[in-house]
């Protein structure tokens, strides 16, 4: 194989965007092999490639080597398993699943090490976050003490939520800002700082919009070493804020408006505290700064990395199995808010599944033609 023929299942906003990227030749050594969507109207713009009305028909067509899944969220698990079991390489849009039990079920279907299985966490290609991860991993920041991320520039209008009848419903999307927009930030959080041991959250359900899911969240994360994190996100705040501050034993790192500023202690704050004889002195420090001209290759870079992994064995930037962590954090926040108490991690996936089942039963969305019956009826998908 010298060219990877990628089939796309789901031609909503992101699926159509990926299809155009491939059609226009922006991904080296890849081509759009075929597309599929249950809504035949979405196929009109892609008449120059084979078109199908189901993922199964696309899989049977012999026109593809790999699958990009961009369907509504619940179907990620079902279609992802089908594609993996048929032997295709798979790239799944975020979130990889709606809940931890589904994510584990999807990941369990990836049994062939020769199959490439990736997730579309495109913000991992951003050089700002790559630099932060490097500074945390190599010990430059010292032991982490506190992380605060206010990420409220995900503003969305009522028209956005009204654009599809599955959006912002428990039965159609499985959550709101945490499962859709801020899942990118949750992925980055665990990628840079690791997973907490406990989560406490307060969620506003339909606080800013006429929707049933969360559109405003404030959460506290607790870590094994005593470090804490505060995560704030919303789709109802304008102008929003995107400010990430990380405090470590060796200094403070702030990322805001494409600038990364580091106030670096020349020695450990803990060591300085023990040895200094002065009451109000602080460790000597220097200021460092990095500016970034762009946000990296984003979706195209993930697609190219996916193709490189298939053809060359290149390590994945975003392995699908790592997508479990963002799902777990989102689930924990939603459940914590409902219970009005902290939730320990790893998450009790059976308990969360029961909680979500009840929300789905009471959802304003009872059934949608594009959603599989298993969403409402059968385990393990609910």
One Martini backbone bead per residue (centre of mass of N, CA, C, O) as a GRO file, in nm:
protein
  382
    1UNK     BB    1   0.093   0.038   0.025
    2UNK     BB    2   0.082   0.401  -0.074
    3UNK     BB    3  -0.231   0.450  -0.039
    4UNK     BB    4  -0.483   0.576   0.167
    5UNK     BB    5  -0.816   0.468   0.198
    6UNK     BB    6  -1.061   0.684   0.318
    7UNK     BB    7  -1.341   0.644   0.521
    8UNK     BB    8  -1.652   0.817   0.592
    9UNK     BB    9  -1.853   0.832   0.889
   10UNK     BB   10  -2.010   1.103   0.870
   11UNK     BB   11  -2.150   1.438   0.745
   12UNK     BB   12  -2.102   1.657   0.918
   13UNK     BB   13  -1.909   1.901   1.003
   14UNK     BB   14  -1.648   1.719   1.039
   15UNK     BB   15  -1.676   1.510   0.815
   16UNK     BB   16  -1.681   1.718   0.582
   17UNK     BB   17  -1.409   1.844   0.646
   18UNK     BB   18  -1.238   1.588   0.606
   19UNK     BB   19  -1.325   1.530   0.317
   20UNK     BB   20  -1.212   1.792   0.192
   21UNK     BB   21  -0.919   1.752   0.275
   22UNK     BB   22  -0.883   1.497   0.100
   23UNK     BB   23  -0.988   1.598  -0.178
   24UNK     BB   24  -0.763   1.846  -0.176
   25UNK     BB   25  -0.476   1.712  -0.088
   26UNK     BB   26  -0.372   1.767   0.235
   27UNK     BB   27  -0.296   1.452   0.250
   28UNK     BB   28  -0.050   1.255   0.254
   29UNK     BB   29  -0.108   0.947   0.118
   30UNK     BB   30  -0.421   1.031   0.070
   31UNK     BB   31  -0.771   0.930   0.027
   32UNK     BB   32  -1.102   0.942  -0.073
   33UNK     BB   33  -1.288   0.650  -0.091
   34UNK     BB   34  -1.548   0.713   0.102
   35UNK     BB   35  -1.900   0.757   0.195
   36UNK     BB   36  -2.125   0.793   0.495
   37UNK     BB   37  -2.492   0.831   0.540
   38UNK     BB   38  -2.823   0.838   0.648
   39UNK     BB   39  -2.820   1.116   0.501
   40UNK     BB   40  -2.848   1.174   0.166
   41UNK     BB   41  -2.800   1.486   0.154
   42UNK     BB   42  -2.484   1.472   0.234
   43UNK     BB   43  -2.384   1.330  -0.049
   44UNK     BB   44  -2.393   1.543  -0.279
   45UNK     BB   45  -2.085   1.668  -0.240
   46UNK     BB   46  -1.973   1.337  -0.307
   47UNK     BB   47  -2.010   1.210  -0.611
   48UNK     BB   48  -1.693   1.132  -0.678
   49UNK     BB   49  -1.762   0.918  -0.465
   50UNK     BB   50  -1.846   0.669  -0.290
   51UNK     BB   51  -2.185   0.610  -0.172
   52UNK     BB   52  -2.347   0.565   0.153
   53UNK     BB   53  -2.612   0.470   0.406
   54UNK     BB   54  -2.376   0.300   0.554
   55UNK     BB   55  -2.122   0.154   0.714
   56UNK     BB   56  -2.159  -0.137   0.617
   57UNK     BB   57  -2.154  -0.074   0.313
   58UNK     BB   58  -1.872   0.043   0.313
   59UNK     BB   59  -1.723  -0.210   0.425
   60UNK     BB   60  -1.825  -0.391   0.166
   61UNK     BB   61  -1.695  -0.231  -0.095
   62UNK     BB   62  -1.363  -0.216  -0.130
   63UNK     BB   63  -1.268   0.118  -0.102
   64UNK     BB   64  -1.103   0.064   0.175
   65UNK     BB   65  -0.854   0.087   0.463
   66UNK     BB   66  -1.000   0.321   0.627
   67UNK     BB   67  -1.156   0.486   0.921
   68UNK     BB   68  -1.371   0.770   0.977
   69UNK     BB   69  -1.540   0.874   1.272
   70UNK     BB   70  -1.839   1.123   1.252
   71UNK     BB   71  -2.059   1.067   1.443
   72UNK     BB   72  -2.253   1.043   1.671
   73UNK     BB   73  -2.140   0.949   1.975
   74UNK     BB   74  -2.267   0.663   2.028
   75UNK     BB   75  -2.160   0.544   1.746
   76UNK     BB   76  -1.860   0.508   1.800
   77UNK     BB   77  -1.871   0.229   1.928
   78UNK     BB   78  -2.018   0.064   1.711
   79UNK     BB   79  -1.856   0.144   1.454
   80UNK     BB   80  -1.577   0.091   1.568
   81UNK     BB   81  -1.609  -0.212   1.611
   82UNK     BB   82  -1.679  -0.289   1.324
   83UNK     BB   83  -1.416  -0.186   1.195
   84UNK     BB   84  -1.217  -0.354   1.362
   85UNK     BB   85  -1.346  -0.638   1.299
   86UNK     BB   86  -1.282  -0.586   0.977
   87UNK     BB   87  -0.966  -0.458   0.976
   88UNK     BB   88  -0.954  -0.160   1.015
   89UNK     BB   89  -0.846   0.137   1.026
   90UNK     BB   90  -0.885   0.384   1.304
   91UNK     BB   91  -1.059   0.705   1.327
   92UNK     BB   92  -1.183   0.890   1.603
   93UNK     BB   93  -1.378   1.100   1.720
   94UNK     BB   94  -1.471   1.315   1.947
   95UNK     BB   95  -1.549   1.118   2.156
   96UNK     BB   96  -1.497   0.787   2.172
   97UNK     BB   97  -1.718   0.813   2.400
   98UNK     BB   98  -1.961   0.869   2.648
   99UNK     BB   99  -1.855   0.625   2.827
  100UNK     BB  100  -1.655   0.412   2.993
  101UNK     BB  101  -1.785   0.141   2.911
  102UNK     BB  102  -1.775   0.199   2.606
  103UNK     BB  103  -1.474   0.257   2.578
  104UNK     BB  104  -1.383  -0.025   2.670
  105UNK     BB  105  -1.535  -0.177   2.447
  106UNK     BB  106  -1.382  -0.050   2.213
  107UNK     BB  107  -1.086  -0.113   2.297
  108UNK     BB  108  -1.129  -0.431   2.305
  109UNK     BB  109  -1.144  -0.449   1.977
  110UNK     BB  110  -0.827  -0.396   1.988
  111UNK     BB  111  -0.624  -0.684   1.894
  112UNK     BB  112  -0.451  -0.569   1.651
  113UNK     BB  113  -0.131  -0.442   1.615
  114UNK     BB  114  -0.169  -0.372   1.296
  115UNK     BB  115  -0.373  -0.176   1.394
  116UNK     BB  116  -0.486   0.148   1.364
  117UNK     BB  117  -0.576   0.351   1.667
  118UNK     BB  118  -0.737   0.664   1.670
  119UNK     BB  119  -0.766   1.010   1.774
  120UNK     BB  120  -0.920   1.347   1.749
  121UNK     BB  121  -0.665   1.519   1.910
  122UNK     BB  122  -0.557   1.811   1.775
  123UNK     BB  123  -0.429   1.980   2.026
  124UNK     BB  124  -0.158   1.813   2.040
  125UNK     BB  125  -0.022   1.998   1.800
  126UNK     BB  126   0.026   2.222   1.994
  127UNK     BB  127   0.312   2.390   2.099
  128UNK     BB  128   0.220   2.481   2.377
  129UNK     BB  129   0.145   2.195   2.494
  130UNK     BB  130   0.409   2.056   2.434
  131UNK     BB  131   0.580   2.239   2.620
  132UNK     BB  132   0.437   2.183   2.883
  133UNK     BB  133   0.482   1.880   2.888
  134UNK     BB  134   0.789   1.899   2.892
  135UNK     BB  135   0.821   2.068   3.162
  136UNK     BB  136   0.685   1.852   3.335
  137UNK     BB  137   0.841   1.585   3.258
  138UNK     BB  138   1.150   1.710   3.313
  139UNK     BB  139   1.120   1.898   3.594
  140UNK     BB  140   1.121   2.212   3.566
  141UNK     BB  141   0.862   2.255   3.770
  142UNK     BB  142   0.845   2.026   3.937
  143UNK     BB  143   0.627   1.984   4.168
  144UNK     BB  144   0.305   1.973   4.160
  145UNK     BB  145   0.041   2.196   4.304
  146UNK     BB  146  -0.112   2.369   4.062
  147UNK     BB  147  -0.419   2.390   3.856
  148UNK     BB  148  -0.553   2.641   3.621
  149UNK     BB  149  -0.853   2.627   3.402
  150UNK     BB  150  -0.987   2.875   3.192
  151UNK     BB  151  -1.245   2.761   2.946
  152UNK     BB  152  -1.475   3.007   2.797
  153UNK     BB  153  -1.431   3.007   2.455
  154UNK     BB  154  -1.709   2.814   2.375
  155UNK     BB  155  -1.914   2.973   2.235
  156UNK     BB  156  -2.277   2.930   2.196
  157UNK     BB  157  -2.566   2.921   2.027
  158UNK     BB  158  -2.888   2.842   1.973
  159UNK     BB  159  -2.846   2.767   1.674
  160UNK     BB  160  -2.645   2.545   1.720
  161UNK     BB  161  -2.836   2.355   1.890
  162UNK     BB  162  -3.062   2.357   1.647
  163UNK     BB  163  -2.906   2.209   1.400
  164UNK     BB  164  -2.955   1.940   1.578
  165UNK     BB  165  -3.152   1.688   1.735
  166UNK     BB  166  -2.896   1.562   1.906
  167UNK     BB  167  -2.823   1.803   2.044
  168UNK     BB  168  -2.813   1.854   2.380
  169UNK     BB  169  -2.865   1.546   2.457
  170UNK     BB  170  -2.868   1.250   2.617
  171UNK     BB  171  -2.951   1.062   2.368
  172UNK     BB  172  -2.758   1.208   2.146
  173UNK     BB  173  -2.474   1.310   2.323
  174UNK     BB  174  -2.433   1.267   2.658
  175UNK     BB  175  -2.378   1.583   2.656
  176UNK     BB  176  -2.185   1.874   2.649
  177UNK     BB  177  -1.912   2.050   2.693
  178UNK     BB  178  -1.752   1.791   2.793
  179UNK     BB  179  -1.811   1.607   2.522
  180UNK     BB  180  -1.738   1.827   2.306
  181UNK     BB  181  -1.545   2.071   2.355
  182UNK     BB  182  -1.372   2.012   2.641
  183UNK     BB  183  -1.242   1.739   2.565
  184UNK     BB  184  -0.976   1.860   2.476
  185UNK     BB  185  -0.888   1.969   2.760
  186UNK     BB  186  -0.902   1.698   2.907
  187UNK     BB  187  -0.689   1.564   2.739
  188UNK     BB  188  -0.462   1.765   2.800
  189UNK     BB  189  -0.458   1.741   3.100
  190UNK     BB  190  -0.381   1.433   3.119
  191UNK     BB  191  -0.129   1.460   2.929
  192UNK     BB  192   0.024   1.671   3.125
  193UNK     BB  193  -0.087   1.576   3.449
  194UNK     BB  194  -0.279   1.362   3.474
  195UNK     BB  195  -0.463   1.178   3.706
  196UNK     BB  196  -0.684   1.193   3.932
  197UNK     BB  197  -0.857   1.073   4.241
  198UNK     BB  198  -1.058   1.331   4.248
  199UNK     BB  199  -1.401   1.466   4.199
  200UNK     BB  200  -1.545   1.802   4.194
  201UNK     BB  201  -1.875   1.931   4.089
  202UNK     BB  202  -2.040   2.206   3.908
  203UNK     BB  203  -2.339   2.203   3.715
  204UNK     BB  204  -2.493   2.361   3.438
  205UNK     BB  205  -2.822   2.298   3.322
  206UNK     BB  206  -2.919   2.515   3.108
  207UNK     BB  207  -2.812   2.807   3.190
  208UNK     BB  208  -2.779   2.950   2.877
  209UNK     BB  209  -2.975   2.731   2.749
  210UNK     BB  210  -3.217   2.532   2.566
  211UNK     BB  211  -3.111   2.272   2.750
  212UNK     BB  212  -3.024   1.951   2.924
  213UNK     BB  213  -2.731   2.007   2.941
  214UNK     BB  214  -2.416   2.106   2.993
  215UNK     BB  215  -2.284   2.475   2.998
  216UNK     BB  216  -2.154   2.467   3.304
  217UNK     BB  217  -1.825   2.443   3.475
  218UNK     BB  218  -1.698   2.342   3.806
  219UNK     BB  219  -1.378   2.201   3.912
  220UNK     BB  220  -1.220   1.959   4.135
  221UNK     BB  221  -0.889   1.835   4.164
  222UNK     BB  222  -0.728   1.543   4.303
  223UNK     BB  223  -0.408   1.437   4.416
  224UNK     BB  224  -0.190   1.218   4.549
  225UNK     BB  225   0.030   1.465   4.625
  226UNK     BB  226  -0.191   1.722   4.678
  227UNK     BB  227  -0.271   1.830   4.434
  228UNK     BB  228  -0.451   2.079   4.240
  229UNK     BB  229  -0.755   2.143   4.041
  230UNK     BB  230  -0.905   2.387   3.817
  231UNK     BB  231  -1.211   2.362   3.619
  232UNK     BB  232  -1.336   2.589   3.362
  233UNK     BB  233  -1.651   2.587   3.173
  234UNK     BB  234  -1.816   2.727   2.866
  235UNK     BB  235  -2.101   2.831   2.629
  236UNK     BB  236  -2.206   3.131   2.781
  237UNK     BB  237  -1.936   3.304   2.748
  238UNK     BB  238  -1.900   3.667   2.678
  239UNK     BB  239  -1.608   3.694   2.684
  240UNK     BB  240  -1.379   3.467   2.694
  241UNK     BB  241  -1.148   3.234   2.852
  242UNK     BB  242  -0.781   3.139   2.814
  243UNK     BB  243  -0.634   3.011   3.114
  244UNK     BB  244  -0.316   2.871   3.210
  245UNK     BB  245  -0.210   2.757   3.540
  246UNK     BB  246   0.115   2.652   3.675
  247UNK     BB  247   0.223   2.512   3.985
  248UNK     BB  248   0.551   2.474   4.112
  249UNK     BB  249   0.844   2.429   4.286
  250UNK     BB  250   0.995   2.591   4.018
  251UNK     BB  251   0.719   2.751   3.945
  252UNK     BB  252   0.543   2.956   3.693
  253UNK     BB  253   0.286   2.882   3.445
  254UNK     BB  254   0.161   3.077   3.159
  255UNK     BB  255  -0.126   3.048   2.937
  256UNK     BB  256  -0.182   3.321   2.700
  257UNK     BB  257  -0.227   3.437   2.399
  258UNK     BB  258   0.023   3.259   2.270
  259UNK     BB  259   0.167   3.273   2.558
  260UNK     BB  260   0.460   3.164   2.744
  261UNK     BB  261   0.508   3.199   3.097
  262UNK     BB  262   0.814   3.182   3.308
  263UNK     BB  263   0.861   3.156   3.657
  264UNK     BB  264   1.182   3.070   3.773
  265UNK     BB  265   1.321   2.892   4.006
  266UNK     BB  266   1.654   2.842   4.117
  267UNK     BB  267   1.500   2.692   4.347
  268UNK     BB  268   1.344   2.522   4.563
  269UNK     BB  269   1.088   2.616   4.761
  270UNK     BB  270   1.116   2.404   4.983
  271UNK     BB  271   1.418   2.443   5.037
  272UNK     BB  272   1.410   2.747   5.093
  273UNK     BB  273   1.216   2.734   5.336
  274UNK     BB  274   1.411   2.560   5.520
  275UNK     BB  275   1.684   2.758   5.492
  276UNK     BB  276   1.567   3.019   5.551
  277UNK     BB  277   1.592   3.313   5.785
  278UNK     BB  278   1.366   3.458   5.642
  279UNK     BB  279   1.030   3.553   5.637
  280UNK     BB  280   0.980   3.707   5.319
  281UNK     BB  281   1.139   3.547   5.137
  282UNK     BB  282   1.217   3.461   4.802
  283UNK     BB  283   1.308   3.302   4.548
  284UNK     BB  284   1.507   3.315   4.306
  285UNK     BB  285   1.450   3.450   3.965
  286UNK     BB  286   1.328   3.392   3.631
  287UNK     BB  287   1.234   3.498   3.302
  288UNK     BB  288   1.027   3.333   3.061
  289UNK     BB  289   0.959   3.308   2.693
  290UNK     BB  290   0.696   3.203   2.462
  291UNK     BB  291   0.626   3.217   2.110
  292UNK     BB  292   0.351   3.145   1.879
  293UNK     BB  293   0.253   3.146   1.540
  294UNK     BB  294   0.089   2.875   1.601
  295UNK     BB  295  -0.127   2.561   1.637
  296UNK     BB  296  -0.055   2.383   1.426
  297UNK     BB  297  -0.198   2.114   1.234
  298UNK     BB  298  -0.417   1.960   1.361
  299UNK     BB  299  -0.622   1.772   1.182
  300UNK     BB  300  -0.417   1.720   0.957
  301UNK     BB  301  -0.194   1.603   1.145
  302UNK     BB  302  -0.355   1.359   1.239
  303UNK     BB  303  -0.399   1.237   0.961
  304UNK     BB  304  -0.098   1.209   0.886
  305UNK     BB  305  -0.023   1.031   1.128
  306UNK     BB  306  -0.214   0.801   1.058
  307UNK     BB  307  -0.081   0.735   0.786
  308UNK     BB  308   0.210   0.693   0.893
  309UNK     BB  309   0.134   0.455   1.076
  310UNK     BB  310   0.041   0.266   0.848
  311UNK     BB  311   0.304   0.290   0.649
  312UNK     BB  312   0.559   0.333   0.891
  313UNK     BB  313   0.503   0.317   1.215
  314UNK     BB  314   0.426   0.569   1.344
  315UNK     BB  315   0.368   0.725   1.614
  316UNK     BB  316   0.109   0.829   1.791
  317UNK     BB  317  -0.037   1.123   1.908
  318UNK     BB  318  -0.349   0.973   1.937
  319UNK     BB  319  -0.447   0.731   2.103
  320UNK     BB  320  -0.748   0.594   2.167
  321UNK     BB  321  -0.703   0.484   2.461
  322UNK     BB  322  -0.658   0.783   2.579
  323UNK     BB  323  -0.967   0.873   2.557
  324UNK     BB  324  -1.072   0.763   2.828
  325UNK     BB  325  -0.991   0.999   3.025
  326UNK     BB  326  -1.187   1.219   2.925
  327UNK     BB  327  -1.442   1.057   2.981
  328UNK     BB  328  -1.396   1.019   3.287
  329UNK     BB  329  -1.396   1.316   3.366
  330UNK     BB  330  -1.675   1.387   3.261
  331UNK     BB  331  -1.836   1.179   3.421
  332UNK     BB  332  -1.747   1.269   3.704
  333UNK     BB  333  -1.868   1.556   3.693
  334UNK     BB  334  -2.164   1.486   3.644
  335UNK     BB  335  -2.200   1.298   3.891
  336UNK     BB  336  -2.110   1.488   4.114
  337UNK     BB  337  -2.327   1.700   4.072
  338UNK     BB  338  -2.568   1.509   4.127
  339UNK     BB  339  -2.458   1.406   4.417
  340UNK     BB  340  -2.302   1.628   4.579
  341UNK     BB  341  -2.005   1.489   4.542
  342UNK     BB  342  -1.738   1.321   4.542
  343UNK     BB  343  -1.540   1.136   4.294
  344UNK     BB  344  -1.376   0.857   4.242
  345UNK     BB  345  -1.070   0.730   4.108
  346UNK     BB  346  -1.183   0.515   3.945
  347UNK     BB  347  -1.470   0.470   3.790
  348UNK     BB  348  -1.798   0.372   3.833
  349UNK     BB  349  -1.936   0.241   3.556
  350UNK     BB  350  -2.206   0.122   3.654
  351UNK     BB  351  -2.315   0.371   3.799
  352UNK     BB  352  -2.302   0.563   3.557
  353UNK     BB  353  -2.484   0.406   3.366
  354UNK     BB  354  -2.740   0.436   3.537
  355UNK     BB  355  -2.747   0.742   3.536
  356UNK     BB  356  -2.763   0.776   3.222
  357UNK     BB  357  -3.015   0.610   3.166
  358UNK     BB  358  -3.209   0.805   3.308
  359UNK     BB  359  -3.152   1.048   3.130
  360UNK     BB  360  -3.239   0.913   2.864
  361UNK     BB  361  -3.535   0.847   2.942
  362UNK     BB  362  -3.581   1.180   2.998
  363UNK     BB  363  -3.535   1.274   2.728
  364UNK     BB  364  -3.625   1.482   2.461
  365UNK     BB  365  -3.486   1.245   2.307
  366UNK     BB  366  -3.611   0.943   2.185
  367UNK     BB  367  -3.560   0.949   1.860
  368UNK     BB  368  -3.324   0.877   1.588
  369UNK     BB  369  -3.238   0.769   1.280
  370UNK     BB  370  -2.911   0.800   1.338
  371UNK     BB  371  -2.972   0.611   1.578
  372UNK     BB  372  -2.925   0.349   1.758
  373UNK     BB  373  -3.116   0.138   1.949
  374UNK     BB  374  -2.892   0.081   2.169
  375UNK     BB  375  -2.903   0.348   2.321
  376UNK     BB  376  -3.195   0.262   2.471
  377UNK     BB  377  -3.179  -0.077   2.512
  378UNK     BB  378  -2.865  -0.178   2.525
  379UNK     BB  379  -2.607  -0.353   2.605
  380UNK     BB  380  -2.321  -0.154   2.666
  381UNK     BB  381  -2.442   0.136   2.546
  382UNK     BB  382  -2.693   0.124   2.795
   0.00000   0.00000   0.00000
